[in-house]
Amino acid sequence: MGLDMFLEAKRSYSGYAYEDSARKKELQSLLTNVRVLDQADPNSPYATVSFTIGYWRKMNGVHGWFHRNCGTPDNDISFEVSRDHLEKLRRDCAEALIIKPEMVSVGRSHIDLKNLAEADLAQAIKDSIVIESHRKEFNDPNDKDPLKPTSGFFFGSTEKNDWYYDGLNSTIRICDRALALDESWRFTYEASY
């Protein structure tokens, strides 16, 4: 159980009479490639292709962002997402990464005390003290970060730790892939928990 999040890319293909011949050929090629040309109703020459272009697991800050920027009051788990939304999400992630406290990464790796030089051990202790003394500012409840972690049932940690910052990098890559598609593609965000 937990927060699973998906960004779906969807494109429609039409072969109606008013469409140009290139669009009709696209539809015919698509139906041929998925081996359903003979089963498709010729009176309704239309098909939709969709695929998951992005997946997140317990990236609750991103879920909160979609909810605040794309949601509607009566639907809290599935949102239409525009290209403008994706561009804004990408900018917000990049901004959050620019102001990322570098000390967050220090506590990430396991320290092997047996093979650690004395100077490295002293530095590791100093780094741990700095991280602990700044923990409140990294996870400030008054934080204005547009991707601030969001709490919820099975949503995962609400701390701004390496998981959070890795998720922001992943989100930028997802936005880049989506924005690389041509304008005929539409996007939907969905969450399950």
N, C-alpha and C positions, 0 to 999 in steps of 0.2 A: 504494500500500500504506500501511497505517497502521491506527490504532485507530479504528474506526467504532463508535459506540454508539447504541443505540435504546431508547426506552421505549415499549412497546406497550400500548395500552388495548384491553381486550376485554370484550365483553358478550354474554351468551347470551340467546336468545329461545326460549320454549317454548310450544307449543300443545297439549300433552297434555291429556287429559280432566280431570285434577285441577286444572289451571290455571284461574284466573278468566277471565271473558270478555274483560276488558281486555287481559290478557297474550296471549290467543289473537288478538285483533284487532291487537295490536302485531306479532306474527309475520306475520300475513297481509299487513299493510300493508308490512312490510319486504320480504317476498318479492315483492310486487307492484311495489314501487318499483325493485327491482333486476332485474325482469322474469324471474323464475324460478319464479313461483307454479305454473305448469303442470308444471315439471320436478321440483319438490320432492316427495319421497315422502310421501304422506298418512299412511302408517303410522309415520312418524318425523318429526312436526312440530317441528323443532328447527333453529335457525340460530345462528351466531355471527358477530358483527361485530367486526372489529379494525382498528385504524389506528395509525400512528406518531404519538404525542403529543409525543415529544421526540427530538431527534437531537443528538449531540455528535461532534466530530472531535478526536481526540487529547487529550481532557480526562481524562488519566490519573489525576488525583486523584479524580475522580468514579468512574472505573472501580474504583479501589482501594477506595473507600468502599462501593460495591455488593458487591464481592467480600468485604470484611470483615464487612459487616452483613447481607447477604442470601444469600451463597453457601453451597454445600455442598462437602465435600471432593471429591466425584466429578463435579462439574459446575462448570466455571469460566467459562463464557461465557453462560449463560442462567439467570436467577434470577426466581422469583416475588417480587413487591414488594408489600408491604401499604401501606395508607394511613398507618399508623404509621411505616413506613420513610420514606415521602415527606415526612411532617411533620418527622421527625428530620433528613433530608437538607436540607430547607429551613432549619431552625434552624441546622444546622452551617455551611451556606453563609453565612447572615446573620452568624453569629458571626465567621467568617473574614474577612468583608468589614469588620466593625466594627474589627478589629485590623489591617487592611491598612495597611502603611506608605505614607503619602501620597507618599513620594519615588519609588515605583515608576513612577508615571505620568510623571514628569519626562522620562525618557529615551525616551518613546514616539514623539514626533513628530520628524521630520527638521528640523534647524535650518538655515535659509538664512543662512549667514554674511555674504553680501553685503548683505542688507537688515536685518541685526540691529543695533539700536542698541548702543552701547558698554556701557551699563548692563545691557542684556539679555544681552549676550555674557558679561559678568562673572558674572551670576546663573546662566546656563546652565553655566558652568564650575564654579561653586561647587556647583550641584545635582548635576552629574556626579561630583564628588569625594565628596559625601555618599553618593550611591547606591553608588559603588564601595566606600567604607569600610564600608558596612552590608550589602554583598552576602552575606557569610557568615551574618549573622543572619537575612536574608530567606530563605535556603536552608539553614538549620541542619539537619543530619542527625538531631539529637535532637528536632526539632520535634514537638510533641504534637498538631498540627493534624489533625483527623479527615479532612480532605480533602487531606492532604499528597500532593504529586505522587508517582506510582508509576512506577518504571522498568520497561521491558519492550521486547521486540522491536518496533520501529516505533511506540512509544508517544508519541514526541515529547519535547519538553523537560521536564526535571524541575525547572526553576527556577520560583519564584513571581514571575512577571512579569505584564505586562498581559494576556497571553493567558490565564493562570491566573485572574486576577480577573474578566476578561470572562466566562470560562466559569462562574464562580460565579454571576454575575448571570443568565446564561442558564439555569442550573440552577434558580434560584429561580423564574423565569418558567415553566419546564417543570413544576415541582412545583405551582405555582399553577393552571395549566391542568388538570392531572390531578386535583387535589383539588377543583376546581370541578364535576367530574362527580359524578353521584349514586352511592350506595353499591353499585349493581348492577354497576359497572365493576370489572374486575380488571386488574392491571398485571404486565408482564414486562419485565425488563431483558435485553438481549442485546448482545453485543459480537462484533465480527469483526476479526481482525488477521492 
